């Protein structure tokens, strides 16, 4: 464990169910989350991201491995003795308590003096701009307001880590965008490590300092949003995040790749045999028909405002997405034949 | 199809309602009859209500009924609460446990009453209020269990987790979150159990010892000596209490959903 990591997860495994019916939800997961980091667990439903969050919160116990918070081993510690707080997907605001009673709940459990509780509740509500709602009950609030109260309640005890379980998924798109910005500002203001769980890749890229992409109970790649997007290490990561073209190729000695259509590319690699090439739609270049590495025909064009997204049918079957800037003087016409060139510096070579 | 448009709906409904409630209406009506003979109407009077207020054996029976219902409903509600909390968690054979809990709703009461009597006699348990409380507690459990269980079912599972996440241990989390949220269900269950015990005749009849008559048993034994308007008056009082309590239980059950 390094000095700066707040949460340290080492070789954690977890199964649900017993015997032959057991389902492995987490498989040998290790990750270090740093101080004041906005760290996101990203993956499709069932990838184990929520289970990992619940293990850190203490609602589940790991079968194997070790979980430490601020250097303290908490693997067997019950949730009420862990210095973390959770913002639940359903918010889980107590319906029989007012907003201020909800926010003060943990402070009362910590036996803080009444005047201190009042001050801290006030501060927390101010942070999320909900002071004027202190006496209301959760049922009298809108979804966005409940979301803020849930945040205030989890921040009031000043946890070492704030755990957020898909907290924005219940909000409509506009509100979700607003709350994303607010979350980011809130994290800077509170100076607390945020561990965020989502299946929304765009949300993950926008908010996070670092992202861990999960699939089938494993972490495939950990990195800054830029690295995850530009340099995916796995086919799954490349496919899951944004639009991407995956092309089968054969790796030949001498830094050469041969495409199914016969064209060869010179790309530095150390692979052998079958590989997958990944390239983003905005990274491929348009070439004259007959030139470039791939030959295709435009079958559909979507107007995106700032750009055009062309769907191309490749000569040897399969489709290719190509993004053309709106500033480009000669937009591709539907049905026209076109060549596609793949700049070596924009290609990722994925093994498997 | 809109059932209200069906031509005979109104007529059939009235017929069914009449069929259901005519006996009760007649009983209530005759409780205000001045005539000594219960079936001959003379004029309106509250005499019989005055009579039951001063009749010492009715008072004793009423007191027994209330003590019995209070004790049995309290014990049954406590057991039902624990059972509901336990069965809200997943465990093997949970459905079977729930079926056993609700068994008293299906078992023929006469069989259980006779069986209980034989068991108590064999064990040397003295018949009377204590024996009745034991037996009533048993058959009141499902009546208390069902509303509590329904309330728990409708409760967000993450409330308990949220409380523990906010540093409340299991006990504090139960006291500060689960119990207050469950309270209307608990009261609804208690009220239903209370009414069930109050109205019970069979079990009480078999297990009542000397001097521990309950109201339903008293009504039964008085009727053997001939129907008096007094019986109409007591029955009306019991009817009103039951309807009020069941309504209360219904309202509590729907509270703050």
Contacts between the chains, C-beta under 8 A, distances in Angstrom:
chain1	res1	chain2	res2	distance
A	57	B	161	7.8
A	57	B	165	6.0
A	58	B	164	7.6
A	58	B	165	7.9
A	59	B	161	5.4
A	59	B	164	7.8
A	59	B	165	7.9
A	78	B	164	7.1
A	78	B	169	7.3
A	79	B	161	7.2
A	79	B	164	4.3
A	79	B	165	5.3
A	80	B	164	4.9
A	80	B	165	7.6
A	80	B	166	7.8
A	80	B	167	4.8
A	80	B	168	5.9
A	80	B	169	5.1
A	80	B	173	7.8
A	81	B	167	7.8
A	84	B	165	7.7
A	85	B	165	5.9
A	85	B	166	6.8
A	86	B	161	7.8
A	86	B	162	7.3
A	86	B	165	4.7
A	88	B	158	5.0
A	88	B	161	7.5
A	88	B	162	6.1
A	90	B	156	6.0
A	90	B	158	5.7
A	92	B	156	6.0
A	92	B	158	4.0
A	92	B	159	5.7
A	92	B	161	7.1
A	92	B	162	3.9
A	93	B	162	8.0
A	94	B	159	6.5
A	94	B	162	7.3
A	94	B	163	7.7
A	94	B	177	5.7
A	94	B	181	7.7
A	95	B	181	7.0
A	95	B	256	6.9
A	96	B	180	4.9
A	96	B	181	5.9
A	96	B	256	7.5
A	105	B	163	7.4
A	105	B	166	4.9
A	105	B	168	7.5
A	105	B	176	7.5
A	106	B	166	3.7
A	106	B	167	5.1
A	109	B	166	6.1
A	109	B	167	4.0
A	109	B	168	5.0
A	109	B	172	6.5
A	110	B	167	5.9
A	153	B	166	7.1
A	154	B	165	7.9
A	157	B	166	7.1
A	157	B	167	7.0
